[in-house]
Amino acid sequence: MGKSIFILIGCLAIAGFIVFGAWISLKNQIIAMEENVNGQWAQIENQLKRRNDLIPNFVSTVKGYAAHEMKAIETITAAREKLAGGNLSQADRMKAEGEVGAAISRLLVISESNPELKANQNFRALADELAGTENRIAVARKDYNDAVRTFNTKIKQWPGNTLHYEQKPYFEVPETEKAAPKVEF
């Protein structure tokens, strides 16, 4: 009888260590996933910073050739200034970046219809840089959303849902960017 109690206590202790180890492992996995989400968001911000650094040069080049498209230029400048204002929430920053992206798309479409501007080497180089940056932003958004999906799935499933982590927001395409830009002269 005494020997079986020690065996039972030993089995319970081993089971307790296994459960505790699994809990620690789960918590560490979720922390690693959360850091991945934060790292992916930092990559988006890195590309957005690159785009925002290119915008003043691009706008200056376009201004000289497309004075009749001041509305698009003013929109992109205003959106960029909103971002430069600083303390925006992640959701507000996503929205503002969507506005900048939509304005850049419109400006690129406008520039395609202006042969003088299209032939300008400075403009072409800046347009290529912006187009490349927009592609990098798209890839960074996809990577971020993949990391968010993995994280959100893990914290919604049992036993991850017992740890009370908050879901991360997806980087969604604003309604203004879903439609093709319209250019009218």
Secondary structure as GFF3:
##gff-version 3
##sequence-region A 1 185
A	DSSP	alpha_helix	2	65	.	.	.	ID=ss1
A	DSSP	three_ten_helix	67	69	.	.	.	ID=ss2
A	DSSP	alpha_helix	70	84	.	.	.	ID=ss3
A	DSSP	alpha_helix	90	112	.	.	.	ID=ss4
A	DSSP	alpha_helix	115	119	.	.	.	ID=ss5
A	DSSP	alpha_helix	121	156	.	.	.	ID=ss6
A	DSSP	three_ten_helix	160	163	.	.	.	ID=ss7
A	DSSP	alpha_helix	175	178	.	.	.	ID=ss8
###
